[in-house]
């Protein structure tokens, strides 16, 4: 941490408060678990991939608020976000094309020989990854302010 | 129960007016989070837990953080401290225009069928001429073809997968363009 007293210089808003840190440290595992739960069990309960992805993203935002967005930007490689997005959208696209090659239409998940609920759960996890990446990436790079010609911090 | 709902609606309306009129942007942001939480509870009472989850997570959580980030990064923190009054003057012409707009919305709301009414067109399986309504089509197809119970997820993934796929691409493109505009498009 560069300046322990006040946020400035693209570090984004965060508070050096033990209350916030303890709360974030305690809550984050539960929030993450809840997000995964929402994504996986959205097929039979209220929830779904969009809700689960946003909750997972909110967990990362909570960590960033408590421990600083600046350290988080240095900790997470920017390429990881693009990779996660490609992984999620690629899984969704592969499932969709698989329906085509199994004799259905593109994105037709009813032609798979397994229970359709498992295919939907796979797609849901892919959607949740994409949504989580969008929320987390927006928060931690918006807090950096206007950039300086693309140089990495 | 009706008093709980009325109290919540009053709270949400008061919060909305406070957000619109406050000069203190940080205070308005915090009020916005409270507004979203109140709205989320309203959604729960209206039996829409999916929407309530999104409202609580996006409106109260992520959106407040993004607004706070914007306030801090644009140095709006100090504005309003030297002002005598804490609220903006009300823009009466705007209020008049919005009131005129509110008339058709309110009239439409009052002419809707009662909440949860079994005779509502939205929950009939067939139209009067015998064709399947979207409700009849999707609920039956969800239960028979998909074999799981959350119809919203079934529509999003099973029946309207292309829309969802495009949605994700558009959302990521929007986030990426924001970062490009801010000159934060770091490709290592």
Boltz contact constraints between the chains, C-beta under 6 A:
constraints:
  - contact:
      token1: [A, 13]
      token2: [B, 68]
      max_distance: 6.0
  - contact:
      token1: [A, 13]
      token2: [B, 72]
      max_distance: 6.0
  - contact:
      token1: [A, 42]
      token2: [B, 150]
      max_distance: 6.0
  - contact:
      token1: [A, 42]
      token2: [B, 153]
      max_distance: 6.0
  - contact:
      token1: [A, 43]
      token2: [B, 148]
      max_distance: 6.0
  - contact:
      token1: [A, 43]
      token2: [B, 150]
      max_distance: 6.0
  - contact:
      token1: [A, 43]
      token2: [B, 153]
      max_distance: 6.0
  - contact:
      token1: [A, 44]
      token2: [B, 148]
      max_distance: 6.0
  - contact:
      token1: [A, 44]
      token2: [B, 149]
      max_distance: 6.0
  - contact:
      token1: [A, 44]
      token2: [B, 150]
      max_distance: 6.0
  - contact:
      token1: [A, 46]
      token2: [B, 49]
      max_distance: 6.0
  - contact:
      token1: [A, 46]
      token2: [B, 50]
      max_distance: 6.0
  - contact:
      token1: [A, 48]
      token2: [B, 153]
      max_distance: 6.0
  - contact:
      token1: [A, 51]
      token2: [B, 53]
      max_distance: 6.0
  - contact:
      token1: [A, 51]
      token2: [B, 54]
      max_distance: 6.0
  - contact:
      token1: [A, 54]
      token2: [B, 57]
      max_distance: 6.0
  - contact:
      token1: [A, 54]
      token2: [B, 58]
      max_distance: 6.0
  - contact:
      token1: [A, 55]
      token2: [B, 57]
      max_distance: 6.0
  - contact:
      token1: [A, 58]
      token2: [B, 57]
      max_distance: 6.0
  - contact:
      token1: [A, 58]
      token2: [B, 61]
      max_distance: 6.0
  - contact:
      token1: [A, 58]
      token2: [B, 62]
      max_distance: 6.0
  - contact:
      token1: [A, 61]
      token2: [B, 62]
      max_distance: 6.0
  - contact:
      token1: [A, 61]
      token2: [B, 65]
      max_distance: 6.0
  - contact:
      token1: [A, 78]
      token2: [B, 186]
      max_distance: 6.0
  - contact:
      token1: [A, 79]
      token2: [B, 188]
      max_distance: 6.0
  - contact:
      token1: [A, 85]
      token2: [B, 172]
      max_distance: 6.0
  - contact:
      token1: [A, 92]
      token2: [B, 165]
      max_distance: 6.0
  - contact:
      token1: [A, 107]
      token2: [B, 161]
      max_distance: 6.0
  - contact:
      token1: [A, 107]
      token2: [B, 162]
      max_distance: 6.0
  - contact:
      token1: [A, 109]
      token2: [B, 158]
      max_distance: 6.0
  - contact:
      token1: [A, 110]
      token2: [B, 145]
      max_distance: 6.0
  - contact:
      token1: [A, 116]
      token2: [B, 146]
      max_distance: 6.0
  - contact:
      token1: [A, 117]
      token2: [B, 148]
      max_distance: 6.0
  - contact:
      token1: [A, 120]
      token2: [B, 157]
      max_distance: 6.0
  - contact:
      token1: [A, 123]
      token2: [B, 157]
      max_distance: 6.0
  - contact:
      token1: [A, 130]
      token2: [B, 168]
      max_distance: 6.0
  - contact:
      token1: [A, 134]
      token2: [B, 171]
      max_distance: 6.0
  - contact:
      token1: [A, 134]
      token2: [B, 172]
      max_distance: 6.0
  - contact:
      token1: [A, 134]
      token2: [B, 175]
      max_distance: 6.0
  - contact:
      token1: [A, 135]
      token2: [B, 62]
      max_distance: 6.0
  - contact:
      token1: [A, 138]
      token2: [B, 175]
      max_distance: 6.0
  - contact:
      token1: [A, 139]
      token2: [B, 65]
      max_distance: 6.0
  - contact:
      token1: [A, 141]
      token2: [B, 179]
      max_distance: 6.0
  - contact:
      token1: [A, 141]
      token2: [B, 184]
      max_distance: 6.0
  - contact:
      token1: [A, 142]
      token2: [B, 69]
      max_distance: 6.0
  - contact:
      token1: [A, 143]
      token2: [B, 69]
      max_distance: 6.0
  - contact:
      token1: [A, 145]
      token2: [B, 73]
      max_distance: 6.0
  - contact:
      token1: [A, 146]
      token2: [B, 182]
      max_distance: 6.0
  - contact:
      token1: [A, 146]
      token2: [B, 183]
      max_distance: 6.0
  - contact:
      token1: [A, 147]
      token2: [B, 183]
      max_distance: 6.0
  - contact:
      token1: [A, 147]
      token2: [B, 184]
      max_distance: 6.0
  - contact:
      token1: [A, 152]
      token2: [B, 186]
      max_distance: 6.0
